[in-house]
Amino acid sequence: MTKPADSIPVTPDEQDPRVNALCYGLKLHGVSSLERIMWLSTTTSTNDMAKQGDTGAALVISNQQQAGRGQAGRSWQSPKGNLYLSLRWTLQHPVSGRLALEVALALVNMPILAHHAGLQIKWPNDLYFKDAKWGGILIEPLHDNQVVIGVGLNLQPMQVQVSDQQVTDLTAIIGQALDVTELAVQTTQALIQACQQFDHGSLELPVRFAGFDALMDRAVVIHSAAQPDIQGKMLGIQPDGALIVSTAEGTKIIYSGQVRAV
């Protein structure tokens, strides 16, 4: 049973002062299903914090992560100045690869980004702008259809901290500093909307994804620890979110792996 937004309990210890404005913004936008909200100055990982406590819906934000992580357990650089946010949520159906794509689509369509031209999604869970990464998504299933959805969004230059890929940030993309509290409100809304889209079957997912696909019609390599690398041309995704790749051996359907353009 959920509690009304004006009675959402907020853990007082080490809370960022902006947590009150966050709660107010969520209430204004009709978000009333969160049972726990935390905005911390620092933590090991917002995903780990969201996993703690009872089984209700929870939102955890931190100004810094000491042990942030991304896909396949890779380290996620998490200095102060960016947005690190995790939502614990209960789905109506078991989690699948569609969810990460729904989350990415909801994020690139946030009003605060003003439908900025050039925003892209790199399958399965990276946010790009002109081949430079500005955000990532980490989804961790729990139990009884519960998931924790973690999001890291760059708001400041990060290239010095990241040497293995090209990165950018939302301040550079939009051309002005964003209100972090409003961004947190809209990010939370986006994650909830993504869960709702997922629960309703992700209608027309391939068509919606194609408009933001960073790799469509490009030559790619898919790396997986379980099999040899696959080279081919990106053709899009299936309704279940799987990658469709044309190779010399024929069309292949990819459900997991690290993809890069060549």
N, C-alpha and C positions, 0 to 999 in steps of 0.2 A: 504494500500500500504506500503510495507516494504522498509527500507532504506538500502543501502549497508553497509557492516560491517565497512568500514573505515570512515563512517559518523555517527556511532551509538552515540547518545547523552549520555554523562555520567554526572550525577549530581555531581558537585564538592564538595558540602558540606559534610564534615566528611567522605570522601572517603578514603579507605585503599590505600596506594601507589601501591599495587599490581594490582589495577584495570586496569592500562595501559597494563601490561603484560597479564592480563586476556583477554582484548579486542584483543590484538595482537594474542594470542593463538587461540581464537575463529575464528578470520579471517583466520588464517593459515589452520584451519580445515573446512573451508567453511561454518561457521555459520554466515549467513548474514540477518537473519530475526528478530533479536532482536531490538526493538525500544527504550528500556530503560535498562541500566545496572547500578547497584549500588553495591558497596562493602563497607559496613559500619563497623565501629568499634564496635557498639552495637545497638540493636534495641529491641523492645518488641517481635516481631515475624516476621520472613522473609515472612511468608505467608500473614500476615496482610499488610506488606509493598508492596508486589506484587499486592495486590488487589487495591491499591490506584492508582490515576492517570487515564490516558486514557485507552482505551480498547486494546491497542496494546500489542504485545509480550514483556514480561519483565523478567529480571533476577535480583534477589536480593540475595546477600550473606552478612552474618554478622559474625564477629568474636565471637560474644556472643549474646545470647537472654535473655531478662529479663522475658519473659512470653512464653517460648516455650511450645508447646503442641503436644500430640500424639493422637493416636486413642481414640475415646470416650471421648475426652476432657481432658485426663489425662495429667499431667504436664510432660514436657520433660526437663530433666536436661541439661542446655546449657552453661557450663562454657567456658572460652577462651581455644583455643587449638584444637577445633574440627571444622568440616565443617558444616555450616548451610546454606542451599541454597534452593531457591524457584524459580520456573519457572511458569510464567503465559502464557498460550497457548490456542489457539482456535482449537478445534477438528472438524472433519467433521461430527461426529455423537455424540449423547448424551453419556455422560460418563457412564460407567458401571464398575462392579468389575474386568473386564479384565484388565483395565488400570493399577491398582496397581501391578498386577502380571507382566505385561509387563515392568513396571518401575523396579521392583525388578530384573527381568531377565537381563535387560540391564545393571544394576549396577554391578551385580556379574560377568558380562562378560567384564567389562572395561579392556582395555589393561594394564593399570597401576597396576592392581591386578594380572597380569601375569597368569591368569587362575589357581589361587592357589587352590590346592586340599582342599576340606573340606568346601568351601563356600556354604552356604545353604540359603534357603528362608523358613520362617515359615508363612504359609497362615494367613492372606492375605497380610501383608505389613511389615514384619520384616525381617531383614538381620541377619543371624546367622553364627557362626563357632563353630562346636563341641558343640552345645547346649548353646552357649553363644552369646548374642546379641551384634552386633557392629553397627547397623544402623536401621533406621526406615523411613517410608514413610507416609505422610499425604496428601491426595488428597481432595480438597474442590471445588465442582462445583460452578460456578458463574451463568452465563446466556448466552444464545445463543451459547451453546456448549463450552463456555470458562471454563477452570479449572485453579486452582493453585496447583502445585505439589511441596510439601515441602519434603526435604530430610535432615536428620541429620545423619552424619557419625562420629563415634568415632575415633579420632586419638591419644588419650592419655588414660591412665588408668582411669576408671570411677567407679570402684567397690565401692569406698568409698562413692560416691554420690548416688549410687543406691543400695538399700538394699533388694528390693523385687524380684530380678531376677539376674541370672548370666550374666555378661557382659564382653566384651573384646573390643579390638580396633585394627585398621588396622596396626598400627606400630608393635604391638605384633604378629599379624598374618603373616605379610609379612617379619618381621625380620629386618626392617629398616624404618627410617622416610621417608614419602612420600612428594613429592613436592606439597604443598597445591594448588598452582596456577594451576599446570598441573592436579591435581585431580579435581579442580573446572571446568576446561575446559572439561575434559572427562565426568564428571558428567552431565554437561549441554548437551553435545552431547548425552549421554545415555538417558536423559529424552526426548529429541526431537525424537530420534530414537524410543523410546517406544511409543510416540504419533503416529508416522507414522505406526508402527506395529499395534497399536490399530485401526487406521483408515482403514487399509487394512484387518481387520477381524481377527487378531491374529491367523494366520494359524498354525495348529499343536501345539496350546498352551498346551494341556495336556502333550504331549510328551516332549516338551521343559522344562516344569515345573518339570516333574518327575525327571529329572537329578539333581535337586537342592532341592527337597522337603525334608525339615527337619523332617517331621512327617510321611512319607510314611510307611505303614504297622505297625505303632505304635498305641498303645492304647491311646485314647485322650478323653478329656472332653471339650465340647463346652458350654460356658456360654453365655446366652443372657438374658437381663432384661425382655424380653417379654414372656419367656417360661422357663420351668424347664430345668436343665442341661441335656445335651445329652451325653451319654457315648458310645463309640464304637471304631472301628478300621479304621484308615485313609486309604482310597483306592485310593486317587488321586483327580483330579478335572475334571469338565466337560469342554467342549469347551467354555462355557460362563464364566468360572472362578469359578463356584460354587464348594464347597467342597462335596466330596462323602464319606459318612461314613457308615460302616456296623455296625448295632446295633442289639440287641436281638429282636427288633421289625421289623427288615428288614433294607433295605438300605434307608438312608435319604440324602437329598440334602440340603446343608446349604449355605445360601447366606450372612449371617452376624453372628457375634459373636466373642467371645474371645476363642481361642483354646489353650490348653496346653496338653503336654504329661503327662501320668500317669504311 
